[in-house]
Amino acid sequence: MVHKNLPLESMGWGAAVFVIVGVMAGLPTGVSAQANPYTMVQDVQTGEVLFGRQCSVCHGVGAGGGEMGPDLTTGEFEHSSTDAGLFNTISEGVPGTAMTGINRTRTDQSVWQIVAYLRSVSGGERVAVAGDASAGERLYRGGGCTGCHVIDGAGGRHGPNLSTIGDRRSPDRLLSDLVDPDERVQPRWWRMRVTHRNGTRVEGLRMNEGTYSLRILDMDDELWSFLKKDLLVSERIETSSMPAYGDTLTDGELEDLVAYLYGLTRADQ
C-alpha cells in the first residue's frame, strides 16, 4: 500500500510526551561556581548525543523547544545563566516543574558535555566577523540554498530553518557546517531511498519511521507513506544532502556567507 498525501501543511508534527527520570538520592548536589572543564569539539558532539537521548523528548530535536520544554537555543535560560547553574539544573531539575534531573547513571562529565552542547546551539557571546553580509546573502540566494532552507517563511523544507541561525551557531560552527556538513547530521535530516514492490521509487527526507511504516518527503514536497512489508529496497542515508563548500567557495566567499548567516537573529525579526 502506498499513500501520497498533499499538502504538507495538513500534516501534524506529533511529539512524544516524556518526563526525564528523576534524580535519585545519593547523587552529587551540584556545583556552585565552576567553569566547564569539557568544552572540546568531541565533548560538544557527545553532549548532542546525550541531549538527544535524555532531553529532546521535552525540549525538541536540536533543543528548539517541544510540547513540554522551552526553546534552549536562544542563549537565555530561565533558571540559570552560568555554566555551573546549567549543570545544577540538568543534574537536579527544577522543583515544582516537569524538569527533573537526568537519570541516576549520569556522570559529572556527561552533564558538563550537555552544558557544552547547549552553549554551542545558543551561539555563545556575539563576536565580530570579517565577511561582507550583503555579499554573503547574494551567495546564499544564488547558490541554491533556498531550495532546502527557509528564511523568514520563504524557501524549502529539506534542511533546517535558518531564520535565526545566528542565535544558535557561532561563526566557527557555521563555517564547520559549510565545509563539512556530514560532521553533525541530526536524525531529523536523514533521508531515505526506497523501491516499492509495484516499482515505485522514492527518495527524500525521512519524515517519520516506525516499526511497520515509513513516510518520505520527496524533492517536489510530496509526502509518501509506505508499509515496510511492501518495500523491496529501503536504504537510510545518514549523510547530509548539502554539498561541502570548502572546495567550491574561496575563503573570502565563505567568510561572506558566514557573516550573512551569523546576522540572522531574533533581533532582526
C-alpha positions as YAML, in Angstrom:
chain: A
units: angstrom
residues:
- id: 1
  name: MET
  ca: [0.00, 0.00, 0.00]
- id: 2
  name: VAL
  ca: [1.24, 3.46, -0.92]
- id: 3
  name: HIS
  ca: [-0.34, 6.74, 0.13]
- id: 4
  name: LYS
  ca: [0.71, 10.08, -1.33]
- id: 5
  name: ASN
  ca: [-0.61, 12.89, 0.84]
- id: 6
  name: LEU
  ca: [-0.96, 16.51, -0.23]
- id: 7
  name: PRO
  ca: [-0.46, 19.15, 1.01]
- id: 8
  name: LEU
  ca: [2.32, 19.09, 3.58]
- id: 9
  name: GLU
  ca: [0.65, 21.82, 5.63]
- id: 10
  name: SER
  ca: [-2.07, 19.35, 6.69]
- id: 11
  name: MET
  ca: [0.45, 17.11, 8.39]
- id: 12
  name: GLY
  ca: [0.73, 17.45, 12.17]
- id: 13
  name: TRP
  ca: [4.01, 17.06, 13.96]
- id: 14
  name: GLY
  ca: [3.44, 14.52, 16.73]
- id: 15
  name: ALA
  ca: [5.62, 14.96, 19.78]
- id: 16
  name: ALA
  ca: [6.13, 12.23, 22.31]
- id: 17
  name: VAL
  ca: [5.47, 13.30, 25.88]
- id: 18
  name: PHE
  ca: [8.11, 12.08, 28.25]
- id: 19
  name: VAL
  ca: [9.39, 13.18, 31.65]
- id: 20
  name: ILE
  ca: [13.06, 12.57, 32.33]
- id: 21
  name: VAL
  ca: [13.79, 10.14, 35.15]
- id: 22
  name: GLY
  ca: [14.19, 11.94, 38.47]
- id: 23
  name: VAL
  ca: [17.48, 12.29, 40.25]
- id: 24
  name: MET
  ca: [17.95, 9.69, 42.96]
- id: 25
  name: ALA
  ca: [19.24, 10.14, 46.49]
- id: 26
  name: GLY
  ca: [22.97, 9.98, 46.90]
- id: 27
  name: LEU
  ca: [23.89, 11.82, 43.69]
- id: 28
  name: PRO
  ca: [26.07, 14.92, 43.93]
- id: 29
  name: THR
  ca: [24.11, 18.05, 44.81]
- id: 30
  name: GLY
  ca: [25.69, 20.14, 42.06]
- id: 31
  name: VAL
  ca: [28.33, 22.83, 41.81]
- id: 32
  name: SER
  ca: [28.26, 26.42, 42.95]
- id: 33
  name: ALA
  ca: [30.91, 28.08, 40.81]
- id: 34
  name: GLN
  ca: [32.99, 26.28, 38.24]
- id: 35
  name: ALA
  ca: [33.94, 26.68, 34.60]
- id: 36
  name: ASN
  ca: [33.01, 23.83, 32.29]
- id: 37
  name: PRO
  ca: [36.07, 21.54, 32.03]
- id: 38
  name: TYR
  ca: [34.64, 19.71, 28.99]
- id: 39
  name: THR
  ca: [34.38, 22.07, 26.03]
- id: 40
  name: MET
  ca: [36.30, 20.37, 23.22]
- id: 41
  name: VAL
  ca: [34.59, 19.54, 19.91]
- id: 42
  name: GLN
  ca: [34.24, 15.91, 20.93]
- id: 43
  name: ASP
  ca: [32.56, 16.98, 24.18]
- id: 44
  name: VAL
  ca: [30.01, 19.04, 22.26]
- id: 45
  name: GLN
  ca: [29.34, 16.09, 19.95]
- id: 46
  name: THR
  ca: [28.91, 13.72, 22.89]
- id: 47
  name: GLY
  ca: [26.68, 16.28, 24.60]
- id: 48
  name: GLU
  ca: [24.49, 16.40, 21.50]
- id: 49
  name: VAL
  ca: [24.03, 12.63, 21.61]
- id: 50
  name: LEU
  ca: [23.26, 12.70, 25.35]
- id: 51
  name: PHE
  ca: [20.81, 15.57, 24.90]
- id: 52
  name: GLY
  ca: [19.04, 13.62, 22.15]
- id: 53
  name: ARG
  ca: [18.62, 10.64, 24.45]
- id: 54
  name: GLN
  ca: [17.77, 12.44, 27.69]
- id: 55
  name: CYS
  ca: [16.24, 15.80, 26.86]
- id: 56
  name: SER
  ca: [14.94, 16.05, 23.28]
- id: 57
  name: VAL
  ca: [11.59, 14.45, 24.05]
- id: 58
  name: CYS
  ca: [10.70, 17.56, 26.05]
- id: 59
  name: HIS
  ca: [12.94, 20.23, 24.52]
- id: 60
  name: GLY
  ca: [12.78, 19.07, 20.92]
- id: 61
  name: VAL
  ca: [15.38, 17.81, 18.48]
- id: 62
  name: GLY
  ca: [18.16, 20.35, 18.32]
- id: 63
  name: ALA
  ca: [16.91, 21.95, 21.59]
- id: 64
  name: GLY
  ca: [14.48, 24.13, 19.66]
- id: 65
  name: GLY
  ca: [11.58, 23.59, 22.06]
- id: 66
  name: GLY
  ca: [8.82, 20.98, 22.40]
- id: 67
  name: GLU
  ca: [5.40, 20.46, 23.90]
- id: 68
  name: MET
  ca: [6.75, 20.27, 27.45]
- id: 69
  name: GLY
  ca: [10.04, 22.16, 27.34]
- id: 70
  name: PRO
  ca: [11.15, 25.62, 26.16]
- id: 71
  name: ASP
  ca: [13.48, 26.52, 23.31]
- id: 72
  name: LEU
  ca: [17.06, 26.31, 24.61]
- id: 73
  name: THR
  ca: [18.75, 27.84, 21.56]
- id: 74
  name: THR
  ca: [18.14, 31.49, 22.44]
- id: 75
  name: GLY
  ca: [21.05, 31.80, 24.86]
- id: 76
  name: GLU
  ca: [18.62, 32.87, 27.59]
- id: 77
  name: PHE
  ca: [17.91, 30.26, 30.25]
- id: 78
  name: GLU
  ca: [15.09, 30.86, 32.73]
- id: 79
  name: HIS
  ca: [16.67, 29.25, 35.78]
- id: 80
  name: SER
  ca: [20.38, 29.91, 35.29]
- id: 81
  name: SER
  ca: [22.83, 31.95, 33.24]
- id: 82
  name: THR
  ca: [26.16, 30.38, 34.17]
- id: 83
  name: ASP
  ca: [27.61, 27.01, 33.20]
- id: 84
  name: ALA
  ca: [27.52, 25.99, 36.87]
- id: 85
  name: GLY
  ca: [23.86, 26.95, 37.06]
- id: 86
  name: LEU
  ca: [23.05, 24.91, 33.96]
- id: 87
  name: PHE
  ca: [24.96, 21.97, 35.44]
- id: 88
  name: ASN
  ca: [22.81, 22.12, 38.58]
- id: 89
  name: THR
  ca: [19.55, 22.46, 36.63]
- id: 90
  name: ILE
  ca: [20.36, 19.48, 34.44]
- id: 91
  name: SER
  ca: [21.57, 17.43, 37.41]
- id: 92
  name: GLU
  ca: [18.85, 18.23, 39.92]
- id: 93
  name: GLY
  ca: [15.93, 19.60, 37.92]
- id: 94
  name: VAL
  ca: [13.65, 22.46, 38.93]
- id: 95
  name: PRO
  ca: [11.36, 21.78, 41.91]
- id: 96
  name: GLY
  ca: [7.65, 22.15, 41.18]
- id: 97
  name: THR
  ca: [8.08, 21.68, 37.41]
- id: 98
  name: ALA
  ca: [8.27, 18.78, 34.97]
- id: 99
  name: MET
  ca: [12.01, 19.42, 34.71]
- id: 100
  name: THR
  ca: [13.68, 16.70, 36.73]
- id: 101
  name: GLY
  ca: [17.33, 15.72, 36.94]
- id: 102
  name: ILE
  ca: [18.75, 13.32, 34.39]
- id: 103
  name: ASN
  ca: [18.97, 9.65, 35.25]
- id: 104
  name: ARG
  ca: [20.97, 8.18, 38.09]
- id: 105
  name: THR
  ca: [23.64, 6.64, 35.84]
- id: 106
  name: ARG
  ca: [24.88, 10.03, 34.68]
- id: 107
  name: THR
  ca: [28.37, 11.28, 35.47]
- id: 108
  name: ASP
  ca: [29.53, 14.84, 36.08]
- id: 109
  name: GLN
  ca: [31.36, 14.66, 32.75]
- id: 110
  name: SER
  ca: [28.16, 13.79, 30.87]
- id: 111
  name: VAL
  ca: [26.32, 16.73, 32.45]
- id: 112
  name: TRP
  ca: [29.11, 19.12, 31.51]
- id: 113
  name: GLN
  ca: [29.02, 17.79, 27.97]
- id: 114
  name: ILE
  ca: [25.31, 18.57, 27.74]
- id: 115
  name: VAL
  ca: [26.11, 22.07, 29.01]
- id: 116
  name: ALA
  ca: [28.77, 22.40, 26.28]
- id: 117
  name: TYR
  ca: [26.24, 21.30, 23.66]
- id: 118
  name: LEU
  ca: [23.64, 23.82, 24.87]
- id: 119
  name: ARG
  ca: [26.22, 26.60, 24.69]
- id: 120
  name: SER
  ca: [27.08, 25.54, 21.15]
- id: 121
  name: VAL
  ca: [23.48, 25.66, 19.90]
- id: 122
  name: SER
  ca: [22.81, 29.00, 21.60]
- id: 123
  name: GLY
  ca: [25.62, 30.67, 19.68]
- id: 124
  name: GLY
  ca: [27.64, 31.89, 22.67]
- id: 125
  name: GLU
  ca: [28.65, 35.53, 23.03]
- id: 126
  name: ARG
  ca: [28.29, 37.73, 19.94]
- id: 127
  name: VAL
  ca: [31.57, 38.40, 18.16]
- id: 128
  name: ALA
  ca: [32.69, 40.48, 15.20]
- id: 129
  name: VAL
  ca: [33.09, 38.68, 11.87]
- id: 130
  name: ALA
  ca: [35.25, 39.62, 8.91]
- id: 131
  name: GLY
  ca: [32.94, 38.88, 5.99]
- id: 132
  name: ASP
  ca: [30.53, 41.04, 3.99]
- id: 133
  name: ALA
  ca: [26.98, 40.03, 4.90]
- id: 134
  name: SER
  ca: [25.48, 41.58, 1.74]
- id: 135
  name: ALA
  ca: [27.82, 39.59, -0.47]
- id: 136
  name: GLY
  ca: [27.02, 36.53, 1.62]
- id: 137
  name: GLU
  ca: [23.30, 36.99, 1.03]
- id: 138
  name: ARG
  ca: [23.89, 37.12, -2.73]
- id: 139
  name: LEU
  ca: [25.87, 33.88, -2.48]
- id: 140
  name: TYR
  ca: [23.09, 32.28, -0.45]
- id: 141
  name: ARG
  ca: [20.30, 33.26, -2.83]
- id: 142
  name: GLY
  ca: [22.29, 32.46, -5.96]
- id: 143
  name: GLY
  ca: [23.74, 29.19, -4.77]
- id: 144
  name: GLY
  ca: [20.63, 27.06, -4.49]
- id: 145
  name: CYS
  ca: [20.36, 27.29, -0.69]
- id: 146
  name: THR
  ca: [16.74, 28.47, -0.84]
- id: 147
  name: GLY
  ca: [15.68, 25.13, -2.29]
- id: 148
  name: CYS
  ca: [16.30, 23.40, 1.05]
- id: 149
  name: HIS
  ca: [16.35, 26.12, 3.74]
- id: 150
  name: VAL
  ca: [13.70, 28.56, 4.97]
- id: 151
  name: ILE
  ca: [14.46, 32.14, 5.97]
- id: 152
  name: ASP
  ca: [11.53, 34.28, 7.16]
- id: 153
  name: GLY
  ca: [8.98, 31.84, 5.78]
- id: 154
  name: ALA
  ca: [10.44, 31.59, 2.28]
- id: 155
  name: GLY
  ca: [12.36, 28.60, 0.97]
- id: 156
  name: GLY
  ca: [12.38, 24.81, 1.06]
- id: 157
  name: ARG
  ca: [11.68, 22.24, 3.75]
- id: 158
  name: HIS
  ca: [14.56, 19.81, 3.27]
- id: 159
  name: GLY
  ca: [17.01, 21.49, 5.63]
- id: 160
  name: PRO
  ca: [16.96, 23.37, 8.94]
- id: 161
  name: ASN
  ca: [15.14, 26.71, 9.21]
- id: 162
  name: LEU
  ca: [17.84, 29.40, 9.14]
- id: 163
  name: SER
  ca: [15.70, 32.40, 10.13]
- id: 164
  name: THR
  ca: [17.52, 32.79, 13.46]
- id: 165
  name: ILE
  ca: [20.55, 30.59, 12.87]
- id: 166
  name: GLY
  ca: [22.87, 33.35, 14.13]
- id: 167
  name: ASP
  ca: [21.38, 32.90, 17.61]
- id: 168
  name: ARG
  ca: [22.20, 29.19, 17.58]
- id: 169
  name: ARG
  ca: [25.55, 28.93, 15.84]
- id: 170
  name: SER
  ca: [28.88, 30.62, 16.43]
- id: 171
  name: PRO
  ca: [30.80, 31.78, 13.33]
- id: 172
  name: ASP
  ca: [33.21, 28.84, 13.76]
- id: 173
  name: ARG
  ca: [30.33, 26.38, 13.92]
- id: 174
  name: LEU
  ca: [28.70, 27.94, 10.85]
- id: 175
  name: LEU
  ca: [31.95, 27.61, 8.92]
- id: 176
  name: SER
  ca: [32.25, 24.00, 10.03]
- id: 177
  name: ASP
  ca: [28.69, 23.32, 8.84]
- id: 178
  name: LEU
  ca: [29.54, 24.76, 5.42]
- id: 179
  name: VAL
  ca: [32.83, 22.94, 4.82]
- id: 180
  name: ASP
  ca: [31.94, 19.62, 6.49]
- id: 181
  name: PRO
  ca: [28.15, 19.21, 6.54]
- id: 182
  name: ASP
  ca: [28.42, 15.47, 7.26]
- id: 183
  name: GLU
  ca: [30.06, 16.06, 10.65]
- id: 184
  name: ARG
  ca: [26.79, 16.62, 12.52]
- id: 185
  name: VAL
  ca: [23.65, 15.32, 10.77]
- id: 186
  name: GLN
  ca: [20.75, 15.02, 13.18]
- id: 187
  name: PRO
  ca: [18.34, 12.09, 12.60]
- id: 188
  name: ARG
  ca: [15.66, 14.68, 11.77]
- id: 189
  name: TRP
  ca: [17.52, 15.33, 8.49]
- id: 190
  name: TRP
  ca: [18.30, 11.76, 7.44]
- id: 191
  name: ARG
  ca: [17.00, 10.73, 4.04]
- id: 192
  name: MET
  ca: [15.53, 7.50, 2.67]
- id: 193
  name: ARG
  ca: [15.74, 5.78, -0.71]
- id: 194
  name: VAL
  ca: [13.07, 3.11, -1.26]
- id: 195
  name: THR
  ca: [11.64, 0.90, -4.01]
- id: 196
  name: HIS
  ca: [8.06, -0.33, -3.65]
- id: 197
  name: ARG
  ca: [7.10, -3.76, -4.94]
- id: 198
  name: ASN
  ca: [4.98, -2.07, -7.62]
- id: 199
  name: GLY
  ca: [8.14, -0.44, -9.00]
- id: 200
  name: THR
  ca: [7.67, 3.00, -7.45]
- id: 201
  name: ARG
  ca: [10.99, 4.55, -6.42]
- id: 202
  name: VAL
  ca: [11.12, 7.45, -3.99]
- id: 203
  name: GLU
  ca: [14.00, 9.32, -2.40]
- id: 204
  name: GLY
  ca: [13.64, 12.17, 0.04]
- id: 205
  name: LEU
  ca: [13.58, 13.40, 3.59]
- id: 206
  name: ARG
  ca: [12.79, 10.81, 6.27]
- id: 207
  name: MET
  ca: [9.77, 12.42, 7.93]
- id: 208
  name: ASN
  ca: [8.68, 9.56, 10.17]
- id: 209
  name: GLU
  ca: [9.76, 5.96, 10.59]
- id: 210
  name: GLY
  ca: [8.07, 3.41, 12.77]
- id: 211
  name: THR
  ca: [8.20, -0.34, 13.15]
- id: 212
  name: TYR
  ca: [5.83, -1.00, 10.29]
- id: 213
  name: SER
  ca: [5.58, 2.19, 8.25]
- id: 214
  name: LEU
  ca: [7.63, 4.99, 6.74]
- id: 215
  name: ARG
  ca: [6.92, 8.50, 5.43]
- id: 216
  name: ILE
  ca: [9.14, 10.34, 2.97]
- id: 217
  name: LEU
  ca: [9.01, 13.92, 1.68]
- id: 218
  name: ASP
  ca: [10.34, 13.96, -1.87]
- id: 219
  name: MET
  ca: [12.08, 16.89, -3.57]
- id: 220
  name: ASP
  ca: [8.76, 18.05, -5.03]
- id: 221
  name: ASP
  ca: [7.42, 18.42, -1.47]
- id: 222
  name: GLU
  ca: [5.05, 15.50, -1.94]
- id: 223
  name: LEU
  ca: [4.61, 13.21, 1.06]
- id: 224
  name: TRP
  ca: [4.66, 9.45, 0.55]
- id: 225
  name: SER
  ca: [3.57, 6.79, 3.06]
- id: 226
  name: PHE
  ca: [4.72, 3.19, 2.77]
- id: 227
  name: LEU
  ca: [4.20, -0.04, 4.65]
- id: 228
  name: LYS
  ca: [7.64, -1.50, 5.20]
- id: 229
  name: LYS
  ca: [6.48, -5.01, 4.24]
- id: 230
  name: ASP
  ca: [5.77, -3.70, 0.74]
- id: 231
  name: LEU
  ca: [9.29, -2.34, 0.16]
- id: 232
  name: LEU
  ca: [11.83, -4.25, -1.92]
- id: 233
  name: VAL
  ca: [14.58, -1.73, -1.12]
- id: 234
  name: SER
  ca: [14.82, 0.56, 1.91]
- id: 235
  name: GLU
  ca: [18.05, 2.50, 2.36]
- id: 236
  name: ARG
  ca: [18.66, 5.07, 5.09]
- id: 237
  name: ILE
  ca: [21.07, 7.86, 4.14]
- id: 238
  name: GLU
  ca: [22.62, 9.43, 7.23]
- id: 239
  name: THR
  ca: [24.92, 11.86, 5.43]
- id: 240
  name: SER
  ca: [23.94, 15.45, 4.67]
- id: 241
  name: SER
  ca: [22.18, 16.35, 1.43]
- id: 242
  name: MET
  ca: [24.06, 19.67, 1.48]
- id: 243
  name: PRO
  ca: [27.26, 19.84, -0.56]
- id: 244
  name: ALA
  ca: [30.55, 20.68, 1.13]
- id: 245
  name: TYR
  ca: [31.52, 24.22, 0.10]
- id: 246
  name: GLY
  ca: [35.16, 24.14, 1.18]
- id: 247
  name: ASP
  ca: [36.29, 23.19, -2.35]
- id: 248
  name: THR
  ca: [33.83, 25.35, -4.32]
- id: 249
  name: LEU
  ca: [33.95, 28.67, -2.45]
- id: 250
  name: THR
  ca: [37.01, 30.78, -1.71]
- id: 251
  name: ASP
  ca: [37.98, 31.64, 1.86]
- id: 252
  name: GLY
  ca: [36.60, 35.14, 1.29]
- id: 253
  name: GLU
  ca: [33.28, 33.83, -0.01]
- id: 254
  name: LEU
  ca: [32.97, 31.51, 2.97]
- id: 255
  name: GLU
  ca: [33.61, 34.47, 5.28]
- id: 256
  name: ASP
  ca: [30.87, 36.45, 3.48]
- id: 257
  name: LEU
  ca: [28.39, 33.58, 3.75]
- id: 258
  name: VAL
  ca: [29.16, 33.08, 7.44]
- id: 259
  name: ALA
  ca: [28.70, 36.83, 8.02]
- id: 260
  name: TYR
  ca: [25.25, 36.70, 6.40]
- id: 261
  name: LEU
  ca: [24.11, 33.62, 8.31]
- id: 262
  name: TYR
  ca: [25.51, 34.88, 11.62]
- id: 263
  name: GLY
  ca: [23.49, 38.06, 11.18]
- id: 264
  name: LEU
  ca: [20.21, 36.13, 11.04]
- id: 265
  name: THR
  ca: [18.98, 36.60, 14.62]
- id: 266
  name: ARG
  ca: [15.80, 37.21, 16.55]
- id: 267
  name: ALA
  ca: [16.80, 40.84, 16.89]
- id: 268
  name: ASP
  ca: [16.14, 41.21, 13.15]
- id: 269
  name: GLN
  ca: [12.65, 39.68, 13.29]
...
